[in-house]
Amino acid sequence: MIEYLLYIVLYGCLLSYLVLGFIFSFETLLALHEVESAKKWIRRFDSPKSFKIKLYIFYPFYYLGYFFLEVIPYYLGLDNDIKPLDFKKIYEFIYGKK
């Protein structure tokens, strides 16, 4: 019985990490393209310190989202240019320069 509950907790944590990671990475990729609604959304829910922490926690999702939303469309000819994934530029767009 306890093993069953541990599996539920483990799968719940794993699914929460996946869902939150994809949501946060998509919003960050929108901020890479300087979308104002993404800037407002991130500023509403995150302080500069918590944003940096989330950048570290969800680091693998940025590259996965970047690959599917930037690299693949570029090589398929659906997009003319590819933006480099620069976290400093994203942070400066959202919170301004330090």
C-alpha positions as a printed Julia matrix, in Angstrom:
98×3 Matrix{Float64}:
  0.0    0.0     0.0
  2.77   2.45    0.89
  4.62   1.58   -2.31
  1.49   2.44   -4.3
  1.25   5.85   -2.62
  4.93   6.52   -3.29
  4.38   5.79   -6.99
  1.45   8.21   -7.07
  3.59  10.93   -5.48
  6.51  10.18   -7.8
  4.38  10.28  -10.96
  2.56  13.37   -9.73
  5.84  15.22   -9.17
  7.2   14.08  -12.53
  4.09  15.14  -14.45
  4.0   18.49  -12.63
  7.64  19.1   -13.55
  6.94  18.27  -17.2
  3.85  20.45  -17.5
  5.33  23.44  -15.67
  8.57  23.08  -17.6
  6.86  23.24  -20.97
  4.66  26.17  -19.95
  7.59  28.16  -18.6
  9.83  27.33  -21.57
  7.19  28.41  -24.08
  6.72  31.72  -22.29
 10.47  32.23  -22.18
 10.76  31.46  -25.89
  8.05  34.03  -26.54
 10.12  36.5   -24.53
 13.06  35.62  -26.8
 10.96  36.97  -29.67
 10.14  40.04  -27.55
  6.4   39.44  -27.24
  4.95  41.96  -24.78
  2.31  39.58  -23.39
  5.04  37.12  -22.38
  6.91  39.93  -20.66
  3.79  40.91  -18.72
  3.03  37.29  -17.81
  6.52  36.59  -16.51
  6.72  39.86  -14.59
  3.33  39.16  -13.04
  4.23  35.7   -11.72
  7.99  35.92  -11.15
 10.4   38.18   -9.39
 13.85  38.54  -10.97
 15.3   36.08   -8.46
 12.59  33.44   -8.95
 12.9   33.82  -12.72
 16.61  33.0   -12.51
 15.86  29.98  -10.32
 13.29  28.73  -12.83
 15.83  29.2   -15.61
 18.07  26.69  -13.85
 15.3   24.28  -12.84
 13.71  24.03  -16.29
 16.94  24.3   -18.27
 16.43  21.13  -20.4
 13.0   22.29  -21.54
 14.38  25.48  -23.11
 16.57  23.53  -25.46
 13.81  21.05  -26.25
 11.33  23.84  -27.0
 13.99  25.77  -28.91
 14.71  22.71  -31.02
 11.04  22.12  -31.9
 10.02  25.77  -32.33
 13.14  27.31  -33.87
 15.54  24.75  -35.32
 13.14  22.33  -37.03
 11.04  25.07  -38.73
 14.26  26.74  -39.91
 15.59  23.56  -41.54
 12.19  22.73  -43.03
 12.13  26.15  -44.68
  9.2   27.47  -42.69
 11.22  30.28  -41.12
 13.83  32.53  -42.71
 16.07  33.14  -39.72
 16.93  31.51  -36.43
 17.42  33.47  -33.21
 20.16  32.35  -30.84
 18.97  31.21  -27.43
 20.45  33.92  -25.23
 19.21  33.89  -21.64
 20.88  37.22  -20.83
 18.98  38.9   -23.66
 15.71  37.36  -22.43
 16.35  38.54  -18.87
 17.19  42.06  -20.04
 14.03  42.19  -22.15
 11.85  41.19  -19.22
 13.44  43.07  -16.31
 15.7   45.63  -17.99
 19.44  45.94  -17.6
 21.03  45.55  -14.19
